[in-house]
């Protein structure tokens, strides 16, 4: 069988328009969206419980800004 990525990875939003929730931050004319679209994004910390979209949002930001994305799990990194 082919090496198929997990369903969550295949269904993950690929743009801010596909991202659900946090519209006060990433909706049209929201502050974080404006910073991302202008390319003037300061350092930031994404904090919250598992499954709320932190990694997805970080990935979308990296793609939008054409920056490398490195995923590191604190649980798996020792």
Secondary structure by P-SEA (a helix, b strand, c coil): ccccccccccccccccccccccccccccccaaaaaaaaccccbbbbbbcccccaaaaaaaaaaaacbbbbbbbccccc
